[in-house]
Amino acid sequence: MERLFTRAEAESLLPTLRPILEELQALRQQALQHDAELQQLHWKARGNGHDGLDDALTALQRRREEVVAGIGERVDRIRALGVQVKDLDAGLVDFPSRRRERVVLLCWKLGEPGIGWWHDLETGFAGRQALED
């Protein structure tokens, strides 16, 4: 059974989540940069028959794989807390919670001071509604 959070329980995890999400955003940017570099090297290799580029391609692919492994490890750490990762670029996470006898998701995005939003399971971020205090 998935963990259900109160607002206070979810907010108590924010100091743990902030640095992990910041690391994820940085790693995601590194992965995108590696993808662009790999694409350039592949086109260059096609034009010259791989002449001298095999080692560079292999090294870059290894670096990208390390970055992707780092992303996976951090996502797993967040999920182990019972938190759902929704968008790496935005630093968006959801916390399953109970609201008026139904399960909903408390919604938090990196940069927000606290948890002030919720949405139904089906509506996602577009259906965010403000929490009443």
N, CA, C and O of each residue as an XYZ file, in Angstrom:
532
protein
N       0.845     -1.195      0.000
C       0.000      0.000      0.000
C       0.878      1.243      0.000
O       1.866      1.315      0.730
N       0.506      2.233     -0.835
C       1.333      3.429     -0.905
C       1.111      4.305      0.328
O       0.030      4.331      0.917
N       2.153      5.005      0.685
C       2.116      5.883      1.841
C       1.248      7.093      1.532
O       1.313      7.650      0.436
N       0.429      7.500      2.512
C      -0.366      8.720      2.408
C       0.225      9.743      3.373
O       0.491      9.441      4.537
N       0.423     10.951      2.870
C       1.059     12.015      3.634
C       0.043     13.039      4.110
O      -0.917     13.352      3.405
N       0.260     13.554      5.299
C      -0.415     14.783      5.694
C       0.404     15.928      5.097
O       1.535     15.727      4.654
N      -0.164     17.098      5.089
C       0.579     18.259      4.580
C       1.853     18.476      5.396
O       2.913     18.754      4.834
N       1.750     18.350      6.705
C       2.917     18.550      7.578
C       3.997     17.498      7.300
O       5.184     17.822      7.265
N       3.593     16.255      7.104
C       4.563     15.199      6.799
C       5.258     15.474      5.473
O       6.472     15.307      5.354
N       4.489     15.892      4.483
C       5.069     16.188      3.169
C       6.037     17.373      3.278
O       7.142     17.327      2.737
N       5.627     18.406      3.963
C       6.495     19.581      4.096
C       7.762     19.266      4.880
O       8.797     19.895      4.657
N       7.698     18.307      5.792
C       8.901     17.940      6.550
C       9.963     17.303      5.654
O      11.138     17.272      6.020
N       9.566     16.797      4.491
C      10.515     16.195      3.554
C      11.144     17.206      2.590
O      12.113     16.882      1.904
N      10.610     18.409      2.534
C      11.111     19.392      1.570
C      12.602     19.692      1.729
O      13.294     19.816      0.718
N      13.134     19.815      2.961
C      14.587     20.045      3.077
C      15.426     18.886      2.527
O      16.558     19.095      2.091
N      14.890     17.697      2.545
C      15.572     16.534      1.957
C      15.432     16.544      0.446
O      16.385     16.238     -0.270
N      14.244     16.896     -0.047
C      13.962     16.838     -1.478
C      14.635     17.952     -2.275
O      15.075     17.719     -3.401
N      14.722     19.150     -1.717
C      15.265     20.290     -2.470
C      16.642     19.991     -3.079
O      16.815     20.148     -4.288
N      17.631     19.561     -2.266
C      18.947     19.338     -2.871
C      18.957     18.179     -3.878
O      19.698     18.221     -4.860
N      18.151     17.165     -3.642
C      18.097     16.045     -4.591
C      17.510     16.523     -5.914
O      18.028     16.180     -6.977
N      16.448     17.302     -5.864
C      15.837     17.816     -7.093
C      16.762     18.783     -7.823
O      16.790     18.805     -9.054
N      17.518     19.582     -7.075
C      18.492     20.474     -7.710
C      19.579     19.659     -8.420
O      19.995     20.001     -9.527
N      20.036     18.575     -7.771
C      21.010     17.688     -8.405
C      20.414     17.056     -9.663
O      21.087     16.947    -10.688
N      19.158     16.645     -9.579
C      18.495     16.045    -10.737
C      18.420     17.018    -11.904
O      18.645     16.631    -13.051
N      18.109     18.264    -11.623
C      18.043     19.254    -12.696
C      19.416     19.447    -13.345
O      19.520     19.551    -14.567
N      20.460     19.493    -12.528
C      21.809     19.652    -13.073
C      22.207     18.427    -13.898
O      22.787     18.561    -14.976
N      21.896     17.243    -13.393
C      22.216     16.021    -14.132
C      21.425     15.943    -15.432
O      21.951     15.500    -16.453
N      20.186     16.363    -15.400
C      19.364     16.361    -16.612
C      19.980     17.273    -17.673
O      20.009     16.923    -18.853
N      20.469     18.436    -17.255
C      21.130     19.345    -18.200
C      22.405     18.718    -18.767
O      22.698     18.859    -19.954
N      23.159     18.024    -17.912
C      24.358     17.329    -18.393
C      23.991     16.266    -19.421
O      24.660     16.134    -20.445
N      22.933     15.508    -19.153
C      22.497     14.467    -20.089
C      22.107     15.076    -21.425
O      22.461     14.540    -22.475
N      21.384     16.187    -21.400
C      21.000     16.853    -22.641
C      22.228     17.358    -23.405
O      22.283     17.278    -24.632
N      23.200     17.874    -22.670
C      24.440     18.345    -23.308
C      25.185     17.166    -23.946
O      25.677     17.269    -25.070
N      25.261     16.059    -23.227
C      25.912     14.862    -23.779
C      25.171     14.375    -25.026
O      25.799     13.965    -26.003
N      23.854     14.418    -24.993
C      23.068     14.006    -26.164
C      23.420     14.861    -27.379
O      23.601     14.345    -28.482
N      23.515     16.166    -27.163
C      23.844     17.070    -28.271
C      25.254     16.788    -28.795
O      25.481     16.773    -30.004
N      26.192     16.565    -27.882
C      27.568     16.267    -28.286
C      27.644     14.934    -29.023
O      28.367     14.806    -30.012
N      26.894     13.939    -28.539
C      26.872     12.641    -29.213
C      26.318     12.758    -30.629
O      26.833     12.146    -31.565
N      25.277     13.541    -30.767
C      24.694     13.729    -32.094
C      25.709     14.373    -33.040
O      25.843     13.961    -34.192
N      26.412     15.375    -32.549
C      27.434     16.025    -33.378
C      28.534     15.040    -33.776
O      28.955     15.004    -34.933
N      28.995     14.241    -32.810
C      30.048     13.274    -33.112
C      29.574     12.204    -34.094
O      30.326     11.780    -34.971
N      28.330     11.774    -33.940
C      27.798     10.774    -34.868
C      27.769     11.322    -36.304
O      28.135     10.621    -37.246
N      27.334     12.573    -36.461
C      27.300     13.166    -37.799
C      28.705     13.337    -38.348
O      28.956     13.109    -39.531
N      29.619     13.741    -37.473
C      31.004     13.903    -37.902
C      31.589     12.550    -38.327
O      32.301     12.458    -39.327
N      31.278     11.507    -37.555
C      31.779     10.163    -37.859
C      31.209      9.648    -39.181
O      31.912      8.990    -39.948
N      29.953      9.941    -39.442
C      29.346      9.516    -40.712
C      30.040     10.171    -41.892
O      30.153      9.573    -42.963
N      30.498     11.382    -41.702
C      31.122     12.115    -42.789
C      32.551     11.684    -43.082
O      33.037     11.844    -44.201
N      33.226     11.134    -42.066
C      34.627     10.769    -42.301
C      34.912      9.290    -42.050
O      36.072      8.896    -41.927
N      33.877      8.480    -41.974
C      34.087      7.041    -41.801
C      34.611      6.655    -40.430
O      35.340      5.670    -40.318
N      34.269      7.393    -39.386
C      34.658      7.118    -37.991
C      36.143      7.354    -37.733
O      36.651      6.990    -36.672
N      36.829      7.946    -38.672
C      38.269      8.103    -38.563
C      38.657      8.831    -37.272
O      38.497     10.047    -37.169
N      39.164      8.088    -36.297
C      39.660      8.652    -35.049
C      38.589      9.078    -34.056
O      38.917      9.679    -33.033
N      37.328      8.789    -34.322
C      36.268      9.256    -33.428
C      35.706      8.165    -32.518
O      34.941      8.467    -31.602
N      36.066      6.922    -32.749
C      35.510      5.827    -31.953
C      35.796      6.005    -30.461
O      34.905      5.812    -29.634
N      37.022      6.369    -30.113
C      37.373      6.549    -28.697
C      36.592      7.707    -28.079
O      36.120      7.612    -26.946
N      36.462      8.787    -28.825
C      35.709      9.941    -28.319
C      34.243      9.585    -28.121
O      33.646      9.970    -27.116
N      33.656      8.855    -29.063
C      32.257      8.429    -28.930
C      32.075      7.523    -27.725
O      31.131      7.691    -26.953
N      32.969      6.571    -27.565
C      32.875      5.634    -26.442
C      32.986      6.367    -25.106
O      32.215      6.102    -24.184
N      33.930      7.273    -25.005
C      34.117      8.023    -23.758
C      32.898      8.878    -23.439
O      32.458      8.937    -22.291
N      32.360      9.531    -24.443
C      31.190     10.377    -24.232
C      29.964      9.538    -23.867
O      29.176      9.934    -23.008
N      29.803      8.399    -24.505
C      28.691      7.513    -24.167
C      28.801      7.019    -22.728
O      27.792      6.906    -22.031
N      30.010      6.726    -22.284
C      30.204      6.292    -20.887
C      29.843      7.406    -19.911
O      29.184      7.170    -18.899
N      30.285      8.635    -20.231
C      29.947      9.764    -19.348
C      28.438      9.962    -19.283
O      27.890     10.220    -18.211
N      27.765      9.841    -20.426
C      26.317      9.988    -20.447
C      25.655      8.886    -19.629
O      24.712      9.153    -18.884
N      26.135      7.655    -19.758
C      25.578      6.542    -18.980
C      25.743      6.771    -17.483
O      24.852      6.428    -16.706
N      26.873      7.348    -17.066
C      27.091      7.656    -15.647
C      26.086      8.704    -15.164
O      25.545      8.601    -14.063
N      25.849      9.708    -15.999
C      24.883     10.753    -15.651
C      23.479     10.154    -15.531
O      22.756     10.446    -14.579
N      23.103      9.326    -16.487
C      21.778      8.696    -16.460
C      21.646      7.796    -15.230
O      20.585      7.751    -14.608
N      22.709      7.085    -14.878
C      22.676      6.258    -13.669
C      22.485      7.132    -12.424
O      21.764      6.755    -11.500
N      23.133      8.296    -12.405
C      22.966      9.227    -11.283
C      21.541      9.744    -11.190
O      21.012      9.921    -10.093
N      20.921      9.986    -12.334
C      19.520     10.412    -12.344
C      18.655      9.307    -11.756
O      17.823      9.560    -10.885
N      18.852      8.093    -12.229
C      18.058      6.965    -11.737
C      18.211      6.741    -10.247
O      17.237      6.447     -9.553
N      19.434      6.878     -9.754
C      19.689      6.682     -8.319
C      18.944      7.721     -7.490
O      18.375      7.389     -6.450
N      18.942      8.962     -7.932
C      18.264     10.021     -7.178
C      16.742      9.892     -7.260
O      16.040     10.129     -6.276
N      16.244      9.522     -8.420
C      14.801      9.289     -8.543
C      14.387      8.147     -7.620
O      13.349      8.229     -6.965
N      15.183      7.091     -7.562
C      14.892      5.969     -6.664
C      14.888      6.408     -5.208
O      14.065      5.933     -4.425
N      15.802      7.316     -4.827
C      15.834      7.813     -3.443
C      14.540      8.556     -3.109
O      13.995      8.408     -2.016
N      14.059      9.348     -4.051
C      12.813     10.086     -3.819
C      11.637      9.118     -3.723
O      10.809      9.229     -2.819
N      11.566      8.180     -4.645
C      10.472      7.210     -4.633
C      10.478      6.362     -3.363
O       9.417      5.977     -2.870
N      11.660      6.070     -2.835
C      11.757      5.285     -1.602
C      11.115      6.014     -0.425
O      10.715      5.379      0.551
N      11.014      7.327     -0.508
C      10.347      8.120      0.534
C       8.825      8.080      0.395
O       8.104      8.548      1.276
N       8.342      7.519     -0.719
C       6.910      7.482     -0.984
C       6.427      8.644     -1.833
O       5.223      8.838     -2.003
N       7.363      9.414     -2.366
C       7.061     10.606     -3.148
C       7.123     10.251     -4.633
O       7.980      9.477     -5.057
N       6.214     10.818     -5.414
C       6.160     10.571     -6.857
C       6.889     11.689     -7.598
O       6.608     12.869     -7.389
N       7.819     11.313     -8.457
C       8.532     12.282     -9.282
C       7.720     12.476    -10.556
O       7.410     11.506    -11.249
N       7.373     13.724    -10.868
C       6.520     14.013    -12.018
C       7.246     14.700    -13.165
O       6.984     14.383    -14.326
N       8.159     15.642    -12.871
C       8.839     16.388    -13.937
C      10.213     16.809    -13.426
O      10.322     17.636    -12.522
N      11.263     16.230    -14.015
C      12.620     16.548    -13.577
C      12.996     17.983    -13.885
O      13.615     18.654    -13.058
N      12.628     18.465    -15.068
C      13.012     19.819    -15.464
C      12.397     20.874    -14.547
O      13.039     21.876    -14.229
N      11.164     20.652    -14.126
C      10.474     21.605    -13.253
C      10.738     21.337    -11.774
O      10.449     22.187    -10.932
N      11.284     20.159    -11.447
C      11.447     19.791    -10.041
C      10.100     19.547     -9.387
O       9.872     19.949     -8.246
N       9.207     18.884    -10.116
C       7.826     18.686     -9.677
C       7.655     17.301     -9.063
O       8.024     16.290     -9.660
N       7.088     17.278     -7.857
C       6.804     16.022     -7.163
C       5.397     16.060     -6.577
O       4.839     17.130     -6.333
N       4.835     14.874     -6.356
C       3.514     14.730     -5.735
C       3.610     13.809     -4.520
O       4.422     12.885     -4.472
N       2.762     14.093     -3.557
C       2.663     13.310     -2.334
C       1.243     12.762     -2.229
O       0.304     13.544     -2.081
N       1.057     11.459     -2.298
C      -0.292     10.918     -2.100
C      -0.820     11.339     -0.730
O      -0.093     11.316      0.263
N      -2.071     11.715     -0.694
C      -2.679     12.214      0.538
C      -4.171     11.894      0.535
O      -4.735     11.529     -0.497
N      -4.793     12.032      1.682
C      -6.237     11.835      1.772
C      -6.882     13.192      1.981
O      -6.463     13.982      2.827
N      -7.906     13.438      1.194
C      -8.654     14.708      1.284
C     -10.132     14.374      1.144
O     -10.568     13.843      0.123
N     -10.886     14.687      2.169
C     -12.329     14.416      2.153
C     -12.639     12.989      1.697
O     -13.438     12.770      0.786
N     -11.998     12.041      2.341
C     -12.260     10.602      2.133
C     -11.856     10.067      0.760
O     -12.324      9.001      0.358
N     -11.010     10.775      0.044
C     -10.498     10.231     -1.224
C      -9.002     10.523     -1.312
O      -8.489     11.438     -0.669
N      -8.330      9.735     -2.111
C      -6.899      9.933     -2.296
C      -6.689     10.987     -3.378
O      -7.268     10.917     -4.462
N      -5.840     11.970     -3.051
C      -5.465     13.040     -3.974
C      -3.939     13.156     -3.913
O      -3.276     12.387     -3.217
N      -3.403     14.112     -4.638
C      -1.967     14.341     -4.614
C      -1.668     15.762     -4.177
O      -2.148     16.724     -4.778
N      -0.868     15.885     -3.121
C      -0.331     17.185     -2.756
C       0.789     17.464     -3.741
O       1.619     16.595     -4.006
N       0.816     18.658     -4.276
C       1.696     18.984     -5.392
C       2.691     20.053     -4.963
O       2.310     21.072     -4.387
N       3.969     19.816     -5.247
C       5.009     20.787     -4.904
C       6.032     20.851     -6.027
O       6.400     19.837     -6.621
N       6.479     22.071     -6.300
C       7.479     22.310     -7.339
C       8.652     23.046     -6.723
O       8.477     23.967     -5.924
N       9.844     22.630     -7.104
C      11.065     23.267     -6.625
C      10.960     24.776     -6.808
O      10.601     25.266     -7.879
N      11.279     25.497     -5.746
C      11.189     26.954     -5.774
C       9.989     27.478     -5.005
O       9.974     28.633     -4.579
N       8.976     26.626     -4.826
C       7.820     27.043     -4.026
C       8.203     26.946     -2.551
O       8.928     26.029     -2.165
N       7.725     27.884     -1.714
C       8.142     27.905     -0.312
C       7.615     26.733      0.511
O       8.249     26.315      1.481
N       6.474     26.213      0.129
C       5.869     25.097      0.852
C       4.834     24.433     -0.024
O       4.696     24.752     -1.205
N       4.119     23.518      0.563
C       3.093     22.812     -0.201
C       1.792     23.590     -0.070
O       1.204     23.675      1.008
N       1.363     24.149     -1.176
C       0.157     24.967     -1.172
C      -0.869     24.514     -2.193
O      -1.874     25.191     -2.406
N      -0.621     23.354     -2.836
C      -1.481     22.910     -3.918
C      -1.790     21.428     -3.820
O      -1.040     20.654     -3.225
N      -2.907     21.054     -4.416
C      -3.293     19.651     -4.533
C      -4.010     19.474     -5.865
O      -4.443     20.445     -6.485
N      -4.129     18.217     -6.296
C      -4.932     17.913     -7.482
C      -5.406     16.470     -7.409
O      -4.836     15.638     -6.703
N      -6.470     16.199     -8.163
C      -6.975     14.837     -8.251
C      -5.967     13.961     -8.975
O      -5.091     14.457     -9.683
N      -6.096     12.666     -8.793
C      -5.193     11.717     -9.431
C      -5.230     11.842    -10.948
O      -4.206     11.671    -11.610
N      -6.388     12.136    -11.496
C      -6.568     12.149    -12.949
C      -6.195     13.475    -13.607
O      -5.889     13.497    -14.799
N      -6.213     14.579    -12.864
C      -6.060     15.887    -13.503
C      -4.621     16.344    -13.643
O      -4.310     17.098    -14.565
N      -3.752     15.921    -12.779
C      -2.358     16.326    -12.871
C      -2.151     17.801    -12.578
O      -3.024     18.475    -12.032
N      -0.968     18.291    -12.956
C      -0.550     19.653    -12.638
C      -1.547     20.694    -13.145
O      -1.781     21.700    -12.475
N      -2.123     20.468    -14.296
C      -3.074     21.425    -14.873
C      -4.303     21.615    -13.990
O      -4.967     22.649    -14.063
N      -4.608     20.620    -13.156
C      -5.782     20.704    -12.279
C      -5.458     21.139    -10.861
O      -6.263     20.940     -9.951
N      -4.280     21.734    -10.665
C      -3.892     22.143     -9.302
C      -4.893     23.118     -8.705
O      -5.387     24.025     -9.375
N      -5.177     22.904     -7.425
C      -6.051     23.792     -6.678
C      -5.347     24.172     -5.380
O      -4.604     23.377     -4.806
N      -5.587     25.373     -4.938
C      -4.942     25.852     -3.710
C      -5.477     25.108     -2.503
O      -6.673     24.836     -2.403
N      -4.585     24.785     -1.598
C      -4.983     24.213     -0.307
C      -5.484     25.333      0.590
O      -4.918     26.426      0.614
N      -6.531     25.054      1.313
C      -6.990     26.020      2.314
C      -6.148     25.805      3.562
O      -5.811     24.671      3.903
N      -5.817     26.875      4.228
C      -5.028     26.747      5.470
C      -5.849     26.298      6.644
O      -5.321     26.148      7.746
